[in-house]
C-alpha cells in the first residue's frame, strides 16, 4: 500500500518560465565559446554549425547531462536555485538566494556603499554564455550597460538543462530571534477576505464599466460605493488605509479587470472560476497578486499612475524580499517572531542594495530603535538606521497591516516601543513556505456553518470553513455585518436572490446549498418565498443580443415566432442570406426628411426600427401625412421621452441637418418656451455722424437701450417725455413715422 | 335597426402600438422584453420610466426594446423592484 503524496503548492515567487533560445541574435564569439564547452574536443567552428549543433543538443536533454557535471560549482548551484523556482525567478530573488547560500558575497567596504560591478562579472554570466539561462524579455537590466552587475535582471533557465538538475534545498538562513507569545492576537479569517473580494467584484459588476481618472484610478463616486460594501476594520493601527483600493488592486492583479484607455470592466465569470478552488491555492494566487500589485503601497493606499511609475520596481522588489523572508520563517515553525529583528536581518542580506523608499507617509509609524540618526554612526549601520526608519516602516505596515488583513499573518499587541510580535497563520505558512511546507490545511469535517432565521437573516460562523464553501453564501445573500468578525450576518432578499440567479445559481442549486450547509432546517416560509422570487424572475425575460426576423415567410426551423411576421433567432445561429441586414448598435441611418413645419417624408424602404423610432415623434399615425405636432410631442413626453431624446432619434434618421426651427419647436412643445413680443420706441437720426454724437453723449446714455447701426436706436419708452425734452433742447423736432 | 356592436379594441394599442413587419428584413443584436401576460405589458407600457425604452410591441407579450437602451431598461426594471431574467443571445 502506498502512502498518498502530500500535496505541495508551487513557490509563491515562481514566475512563468518563458524560454526563448534566441540563437539568431547571439554574437559569433559567444556561439563559438558555447560550442567549445558543449562539444569537446572537436567543437564546430562556423556560426551556422554552432547554432545547428546547439539546437540539436537542447532538444535532447539526456545528451546535455554529462557536460552539466563539468560546470563550475557556482553555476551548478545557480541552476539548482532555478530548478527550485520551477525555472524562472526575478533578479532580486536570484541574488537573495545566492547571498543567503553564500554562493556569492557582498563586497567588503568601509563606507557601506556598493562598488560598481559590470554585469559581465555577474556569477550567472557564465551560464548565460552557455545558453543555460537568459534574461526575460523586456527587462531593461539585460540590455543597458548602466545597470550595475549587482542588480540582476529577471531570468529564466533553459528547461532542457533543468531536467537533469536537482532542486536546491531551502537556503540555510536563520533570520531572527523569536518573540514571546503575546497575550492578545489580531488575525483575520481568510474566508472573510474572499467575501470582501466578492462583494467588491459584485459592486463593480453592477456598474458595468467605469472610466478611469487621468491618473488611472477609480472615480471617487465608485470608491464611495465600494466603501459601503467593505467597511473599515475597527481594530486600530496598523490598519489598511484604503480597503476598496486594496481589493480593486488585488482584482487587477488576479487579471479579472479588463482595462482599455477608455474604460475598465470586470470579468466576473473568471473570478467565479478562481474562487471555486481550494483555499490554499486561492491564497497563493492572492499573495502573488499582492506581491506584484500595480498601484498599491502598503500603509499608504492606492497610488496614482505617476507615483507608481517611479516606485513600482522598488515596491515589487521589497515585497519579493519580504515574501522570501517569510518563507524562511514558515519553514522554521509556527512560533512568534520579533519584527524589528526580522527586518534588520533581511536588510543585512543586500545591505545598501536593499530598496529604499523616500518621503512616504504611512497610516502607522512604529518606533524602531534607534529612532534618531546619530551623527557618529557611519558605514553600513548608518544605512540600516536610515532604511529601517523609512522602508522598514513600510515593511511593518505590509506585514502587520496588509498581510494580517489578508489572513496570512497574525500579530500581537501593537505597543509604543514594541516588541512587535508576529507569526504566520497556518495558511500563511503554506503560502510563503511552499514548496517545502505541505500545501494542505487540516481538514474540517464540519461544512454546516450558518443558521437561517425565518426572517431570512443568516448567521454564519466563517472561521475554518473552506472558502469555496463560504463564498457561495455571498452570492445569494447580502452581507449586513462589518469586517473583522468571525461571525458574519447576511440577509437573503429578492434582489440578492435575483443577482445570484443572474450569476448562474439556479433555484435547485440554491436549495441544495442551503440544505447542505445550514445547521438548521430552513423554515417552510423561507423555502416557499425563495421559490416564489425565483419563479417571478423566470416570468419576466429581457432577451439581449438576439436576431429579429421581420416579414420572412420561411424562417429557419430553429427560429421562434413571437408575433405576426416576427421571429427571434439565437445570436449564434446564422441568419438567412439575401435580405436587408441591420446590425446594432447602428450608425446614423438616414431614411427620411422633415420640413420646418414638421412634415416628415419617409423613404419607402425605411426599416421597422427606424419607423418605430420616428413614430414616437409623430404619434401613432401611419397613414396620410406624417407630421410632428405639439400633440405628438406632448404624447411622447407622456411616454417618458424628453425633447433631447426625441431630437436624438430624429437626427439619427434624418437626411442632413434637422431644420433648426423644428428643433426649437420640438423643445418648446416639450418643455415650453417664451419670448418677449412688445412695442419698441425707436429713434432714427439723419446720419451716422449724428448717431456717433448721440452714442458718445452722457446726456443720451440713460435713454438708449441699444444702437442698431448706423442710424437707429432702441430707446426706453418709459422716459419718452424726458427724451423729447432732450431732443428739443438740442434743436430737434421729430415725426412719428420714418 | 339593431345597432352594430363596436369592435373591441386592445387597450395596449393606445400605450404601445403593435409593430407591423411588412418588408422582409433582419435586425441583429436587438433586445426584446417578454412578459407573462398582456396585463403586465399594459403595466409597463403605462409607466413612462419603462415605456421610454420600448419602441413598440411584436405581440401582446413581447415588446421591442430601442437598440442601445437594454442596459438602461434592465437597470430601471431593477430599480422599480422587478427582477427580469437577462438572457444573452438566447431566443427561447
Interface residues (C-beta under 8 A of the other chain):
Chain A: X208 X494 X495 X497 X498 X501 X502 X533 X536 X537 X538 X539 X540 X541 X542 X543 X544 X545 X546 X547 X548 X549 X550 X551 X552 X553 X559 X560 X562 X563 X564 X565 X566 X568 X569 X570 X571 X572 X575 X576 X579 X580 X581 X582 X583 X584 X585 X586 X605 X607 X608 X609 X612 X613 X615 X616 X620 X638 X639 X640 X641 X645
Chain B: X13 X15 X17 X18 X19 X20 X21 X22 X23 X24 X25 X26 X27 X28 X29 X30 X31 X32 X33 X34 X35 X36 X40 X47 X48 X49 X50 X51 X52 X55 X56 X57 X58 X59 X62 X64 X65 X66 X67 X68 X70 X71 X73 X74 X77 X78 X81 X82 X83 X84 X85 X86 X87 X88 X89 X90 X91 X92
